[in-house]
Structures are given as structure tokens and as C-alpha cells.
């Protein structure tokens, strides 16, 4: 249940943050999710945030590509070693997912440090 809550909190927070703020604010959202949802190990929080941001960025990039009729991906393809369009969608999602995963793991570790001192 914690995994699902962490996943949806990070995904919805990322969508809202990306609408108003720069791209890197998803790391702040993932860090807050890591502080909020306590896991025994940071690995679970990492994977929850990784999957949330990967799927969110993948969905947003595909939808924006449909809205602008593939114009942006066609212009970016020569600059990125002529990768196919699916790679252009998945590659930023993986990078953003890793950043969010590390932020969530850091938030969980900070929570665990302060929880140990309180005991």
C-alpha cells in the first residue's frame, strides 16, 4: 500500500510541478515523497519514484508529440544520433526516473536518520 501511495503521490506531484515549475522540481516532489512514506530500505522508494516519473514523462512526451503532430521529435532526432522516436520518448523518462529515484531514496534515508535519533 505504501508503494502505491508513493507512486501516485510522486506521479501527481510531478504532473502538477511540471505544469507550473521547471523540470527539476520533480526531484523535490520525489524527495518529499521519500520523507513522507517510510520504507525499511530505500530501494522500494527508489523504484516507486523511478516508475512514477518514467511513466509520467513518457505519457507527457507522447501526448505533446501527438499535439504538435511530431514536429518537435522530428527536429530533435538529428541532434540525438538519429534515434527512433520511441527512444526519444523513453530516454528522458529513464533519466528523469533515475533523478527522482535517487531523490526519493535520499528522502527516505534522511527520514531514517532522524527516526533513529528520536528513538
LUMNUDO-961903 format. One record per residue: chain; z, x, y of N, C-alpha, C in turn. Coordinates in nm, 2 decimals, decimal comma, padded with zeros to 4 digits, m for minus. Each point is the difference from the previous one (the first is absolute). Layout:
N
{rec 'A' {Z X Y} {Z X Y} {Z X Y}}
...
# end
This chain:
119
{rec 'A' {00,00 00,08 m00,12} {00,00 m00,08 00,12} {00,00 00,09 00,13}}
{rec 'A' {00,07 00,11 m00,01} {00,00 00,09 00,12} {m00,14 00,06 00,02}}
{rec 'A' {m00,07 00,03 m00,11} {m00,13 00,06 00,02} {m00,09 m00,10 00,07}}
{rec 'A' {00,00 m00,13 m00,04} {m00,08 m00,10 00,06} {00,03 m00,02 00,15}}
{rec 'A' {00,13 m00,01 00,03} {00,05 m00,01 00,14} {m00,05 00,12 00,08}}
{rec 'A' {00,02 00,12 m00,05} {m00,04 00,12 00,07} {m00,15 00,00 00,02}}
{rec 'A' {m00,08 m00,04 m00,10} {m00,14 m00,01 00,01} {m00,05 m00,09 00,11}}
{rec 'A' {00,06 m00,13 00,00} {m00,05 m00,09 00,10} {00,05 00,03 00,14}}
{rec 'A' {00,12 00,05 00,01} {00,06 00,04 00,13} {m00,09 00,11 00,06}}
{rec 'A' {m00,04 00,10 m00,08} {m00,09 00,11 00,05} {m00,14 m00,05 00,03}}
{rec 'A' {m00,05 m00,09 m00,09} {m00,14 m00,05 00,03} {m00,01 m00,08 00,12}}
{rec 'A' {00,10 m00,10 00,02} {00,00 m00,08 00,12} {00,03 00,07 00,12}}
{rec 'A' {00,10 00,09 m00,01} {00,03 00,09 00,12} {m00,11 00,09 00,04}}
{rec 'A' {m00,08 00,05 m00,10} {m00,11 00,08 00,04} {m00,11 m00,08 00,06}}
{rec 'A' {m00,03 m00,12 m00,05} {m00,10 m00,09 00,07} {00,04 m00,03 00,14}}
{rec 'A' {00,12 m00,03 00,02} {00,05 m00,04 00,14} {00,00 00,13 00,09}}
{rec 'A' {00,04 00,11 m00,05} {00,01 00,12 00,08} {m00,15 00,05 00,03}}
{rec 'A' {m00,09 m00,01 m00,09} {m00,14 00,04 00,03} {m00,07 m00,09 00,10}}
{rec 'A' {00,05 m00,12 00,01} {m00,06 m00,09 00,09} {00,03 00,04 00,15}}
{rec 'A' {00,13 00,05 00,02} {00,04 00,02 00,13} {00,02 00,15 00,04}}
{rec 'A' {00,02 00,09 m00,11} {00,04 00,14 00,03} {m00,10 00,09 m00,07}}
{rec 'A' {00,02 00,13 00,02} {m00,09 00,10 m00,07} {00,02 00,00 m00,15}}
{rec 'A' {m00,09 00,07 m00,07} {m00,01 00,00 m00,15} {00,13 00,06 m00,06}}
{rec 'A' {00,06 00,10 00,07} {00,11 00,07 m00,06} {00,13 m00,08 00,00}}
{rec 'A' {00,00 m00,12 00,06} {00,13 m00,08 00,00} {00,03 m00,06 m00,14}}
{rec 'A' {m00,11 00,01 m00,09} {00,03 m00,05 m00,13} {00,10 00,09 m00,07}}
{rec 'A' {00,01 00,13 00,04} {00,10 00,09 m00,06} {00,14 m00,04 00,05}}
{rec 'A' {00,01 m00,05 00,12} {00,13 m00,04 00,05} {00,04 m00,13 m00,07}}
{rec 'A' {m00,09 m00,09 m00,03} {00,03 m00,12 m00,08} {00,04 00,03 m00,14}}
{rec 'A' {m00,07 00,10 m00,06} {00,04 00,04 m00,14} {00,14 00,07 00,00}}
{rec 'A' {00,03 00,08 00,11} {00,13 00,06 00,00} {00,11 m00,10 00,02}}
{rec 'A' {m00,02 m00,11 00,08} {00,09 m00,10 00,01} {00,02 m00,08 m00,13}}
{rec 'A' {m00,11 m00,02 m00,07} {00,01 m00,07 m00,13} {00,07 00,09 m00,10}}
{rec 'A' {m00,01 00,13 00,01} {00,07 00,09 m00,09} {00,15 00,00 00,03}}
{rec 'A' {00,04 m00,02 00,13} {00,14 m00,01 00,04} {00,06 m00,14 m00,05}}
{rec 'A' {m00,09 m00,10 00,01} {00,05 m00,14 m00,03} {00,02 m00,02 m00,15}}
{rec 'A' {m00,10 00,03 m00,08} {00,00 m00,02 m00,14} {00,05 00,12 m00,08}}
{rec 'A' {00,12 m00,01 m00,06} {00,06 00,11 m00,06} {m00,05 00,01 m00,15}}
{rec 'A' {m00,05 00,12 m00,03} {m00,04 00,03 m00,14} {00,08 00,12 m00,04}}
{rec 'A' {00,02 00,01 m00,13} {00,08 00,11 m00,06} {m00,08 00,13 00,02}}
{rec 'A' {m00,13 m00,01 m00,02} {m00,08 00,12 00,02} {m00,11 m00,03 00,11}}
{rec 'A' {m00,05 00,10 00,07} {m00,09 m00,02 00,10} {m00,14 m00,03 m00,05}}
{rec 'A' {m00,03 00,03 m00,13} {m00,13 m00,02 m00,05} {m00,04 m00,15 00,00}}
{rec 'A' {00,08 m00,09 m00,02} {m00,03 m00,14 00,00} {m00,04 m00,04 00,15}}
{rec 'A' {00,08 00,04 00,09} {m00,03 m00,03 00,14} {m00,14 00,06 00,05}}
{rec 'A' {m00,02 00,12 m00,05} {m00,13 00,07 00,03} {m00,12 m00,08 m00,05}}
{rec 'A' {00,01 m00,05 m00,13} {m00,11 m00,07 m00,06} {m00,02 m00,14 00,07}}
{rec 'A' {00,11 m00,06 00,03} {m00,01 m00,13 00,07} {m00,07 00,01 00,13}}
{rec 'A' {00,04 00,10 00,08} {m00,06 00,02 00,13} {m00,15 00,05 m00,01}}
{rec 'A' {m00,02 00,08 m00,10} {m00,13 00,05 m00,03} {m00,10 m00,11 m00,03}}
{rec 'A' {00,04 m00,08 m00,09} {m00,09 m00,12 m00,04} {m00,02 m00,10 00,12}}
{rec 'A' {00,11 m00,02 00,07} {m00,01 m00,10 00,11} {m00,10 00,05 00,11}}
{rec 'A' {00,01 00,12 00,04} {m00,09 00,05 00,10} {m00,14 00,03 m00,05}}
{rec 'A' {m00,01 00,04 m00,12} {m00,13 00,02 m00,06} {m00,08 m00,13 m00,01}}
{rec 'A' {00,06 m00,11 m00,05} {m00,06 m00,13 00,00} {m00,02 m00,06 00,13}}
{rec 'A' {00,09 00,02 00,10} {m00,01 m00,05 00,13} {m00,12 00,06 00,07}}
{rec 'A' {m00,01 00,14 00,00} {m00,10 00,07 00,07} {m00,14 m00,03 m00,07}}
{rec 'A' {00,00 m00,01 m00,13} {m00,12 m00,03 m00,07} {m00,05 m00,14 00,04}}
{rec 'A' {00,09 m00,10 00,00} {m00,04 m00,13 00,04} {m00,05 m00,01 00,15}}
{rec 'A' {00,07 00,07 00,09} {m00,04 00,00 00,14} {m00,13 00,07 00,02}}
{rec 'A' {m00,02 00,11 m00,07} {m00,13 00,07 00,02} {m00,12 m00,08 m00,06}}
{rec 'A' {00,02 m00,07 m00,11} {m00,11 m00,08 m00,06} {m00,03 m00,12 00,09}}
{rec 'A' {00,11 m00,06 00,05} {m00,02 m00,12 00,09} {m00,07 00,05 00,13}}
{rec 'A' {00,04 00,11 00,06} {m00,06 00,04 00,12} {m00,15 00,05 m00,02}}
{rec 'A' {m00,02 00,05 m00,12} {m00,14 00,04 m00,03} {m00,09 m00,13 m00,02}}
{rec 'A' {00,06 m00,10 m00,05} {m00,08 m00,13 m00,01} {m00,02 m00,06 00,14}}
{rec 'A' {00,10 00,01 00,08} {m00,02 m00,06 00,14} {m00,10 00,07 00,08}}
{rec 'A' {m00,01 00,14 m00,01} {m00,10 00,07 00,08} {m00,12 00,03 m00,08}}
{rec 'A' {m00,02 m00,07 m00,11} {m00,12 00,01 m00,08} {m00,04 00,14 m00,05}}
{rec 'A' {00,10 00,08 m00,03} {m00,01 00,13 m00,05} {m00,05 00,11 00,10}}
{rec 'A' {00,01 m00,03 00,13} {m00,05 00,09 00,10} {00,09 00,13 00,00}}
{rec 'A' {00,13 m00,02 00,00} {00,09 00,12 00,02} {m00,01 00,09 m00,13}}
{rec 'A' {00,00 m00,06 m00,11} {00,00 00,08 m00,13} {m00,14 00,07 m00,01}}
{rec 'A' {m00,11 m00,06 00,05} {m00,13 00,07 00,00} {00,00 00,11 00,09}}
{rec 'A' {00,07 m00,01 00,12} {00,00 00,11 00,09} {00,10 00,11 m00,04}}
{rec 'A' {00,10 m00,03 m00,08} {00,10 00,10 m00,04} {m00,04 00,08 m00,13}}
{rec 'A' {m00,09 m00,06 m00,07} {m00,04 00,05 m00,13} {m00,06 00,15 00,01}}
{rec 'A' {m00,08 00,03 00,09} {m00,06 00,13 00,01} {00,11 00,11 00,04}}
{rec 'A' {00,10 m00,04 00,07} {00,11 00,09 00,04} {00,09 00,03 m00,11}}
{rec 'A' {00,01 m00,08 m00,10} {00,10 00,01 m00,11} {m00,08 00,04 m00,13}}
{rec 'A' {m00,09 00,09 00,01} {m00,07 00,06 m00,11} {m00,08 m00,10 m00,08}}
{rec 'A' {m00,05 m00,11 00,06} {m00,08 m00,10 m00,06} {00,07 m00,07 m00,12}}
{rec 'A' {00,13 m00,02 00,01} {00,07 m00,07 m00,11} {m00,05 m00,14 00,00}}
{rec 'A' {00,01 m00,07 m00,11} {m00,04 m00,14 m00,01} {00,10 m00,09 00,08}}
{rec 'A' {m00,04 m00,12 00,03} {00,09 m00,09 00,08} {00,13 m00,02 m00,07}}
{rec 'A' {00,01 m00,03 m00,13} {00,14 m00,02 m00,05} {00,09 00,12 00,02}}
{rec 'A' {m00,05 00,12 m00,01} {00,08 00,12 00,02} {00,05 00,00 00,15}}
{rec 'A' {m00,09 m00,04 00,09} {00,04 m00,01 00,14} {00,12 m00,10 00,03}}
{rec 'A' {00,01 m00,10 m00,09} {00,11 m00,09 00,01} {00,12 00,04 m00,07}}
{rec 'A' {m00,01 00,07 m00,11} {00,12 00,03 m00,08} {00,06 00,13 00,05}}
{rec 'A' {m00,07 00,10 00,05} {00,05 00,13 00,04} {00,10 m00,02 00,11}}
{rec 'A' {m00,02 m00,07 00,11} {00,10 m00,02 00,10} {00,12 m00,08 m00,05}}
{rec 'A' {m00,02 m00,09 m00,09} {00,11 m00,08 m00,06} {00,09 00,09 m00,08}}
{rec 'A' {m00,06 00,10 m00,08} {00,09 00,09 m00,07} {00,08 00,09 00,09}}
{rec 'A' {m00,07 00,05 00,10} {00,07 00,09 00,10} {00,11 m00,08 00,07}}
{rec 'A' {m00,03 m00,12 00,05} {00,11 m00,08 00,06} {00,11 m00,04 m00,10}}
{rec 'A' {m00,04 m00,03 m00,12} {00,10 m00,03 m00,10} {00,10 00,12 m00,03}}
{rec 'A' {m00,06 00,12 00,00} {00,09 00,12 m00,02} {00,09 00,02 00,11}}
{rec 'A' {m00,05 m00,02 00,12} {00,09 00,02 00,12} {00,11 m00,11 00,00}}
{rec 'A' {m00,04 m00,12 m00,03} {00,10 m00,11 m00,01} {00,10 00,02 m00,11}}
{rec 'A' {m00,05 00,05 m00,12} {00,09 00,03 m00,11} {00,10 00,10 00,03}}
{rec 'A' {m00,04 00,11 00,06} {00,09 00,11 00,04} {00,10 m00,05 00,10}}
{rec 'A' {m00,04 m00,09 00,10} {00,09 m00,05 00,09} {00,10 m00,09 m00,06}}
{rec 'A' {m00,04 m00,09 m00,10} {00,09 m00,08 m00,07} {00,10 00,08 m00,08}}
{rec 'A' {m00,05 00,10 m00,07} {00,09 00,09 m00,08} {00,10 00,07 00,09}}
{rec 'A' {m00,04 00,04 00,12} {00,09 00,06 00,09} {00,11 m00,10 00,05}}
{rec 'A' {m00,04 m00,12 00,03} {00,09 m00,10 00,04} {00,10 m00,03 m00,11}}
{rec 'A' {m00,04 m00,01 m00,12} {00,09 m00,02 m00,12} {00,09 00,12 m00,01}}
{rec 'A' {m00,04 00,12 00,01} {00,08 00,12 m00,01} {00,11 00,00 00,11}}
{rec 'A' {m00,04 m00,04 00,12} {00,09 00,00 00,12} {00,11 m00,11 m00,03}}
{rec 'A' {m00,04 m00,11 m00,06} {00,09 m00,11 m00,03} {00,10 00,05 m00,11}}
{rec 'A' {m00,05 00,07 m00,10} {00,09 00,05 m00,10} {00,09 00,11 00,05}}
{rec 'A' {m00,04 00,08 00,09} {00,09 00,10 00,06} {00,12 m00,07 00,07}}
{rec 'A' {m00,03 m00,10 00,08} {00,11 m00,06 00,08} {00,08 m00,09 m00,09}}
{rec 'A' {m00,06 m00,06 m00,11} {00,08 m00,08 m00,09} {00,10 00,09 m00,08}}
{rec 'A' {m00,04 00,12 m00,03} {00,09 00,09 m00,07} {00,12 00,04 00,09}}
{rec 'A' {m00,03 00,02 00,13} {00,11 00,05 00,09} {00,10 m00,12 00,03}}
{rec 'A' {m00,05 m00,12 m00,01} {00,08 m00,12 00,02} {00,10 m00,02 m00,12}}
{rec 'A' {m00,04 00,04 m00,11} {00,09 m00,02 m00,12} {00,11 00,09 m00,01}}
# end
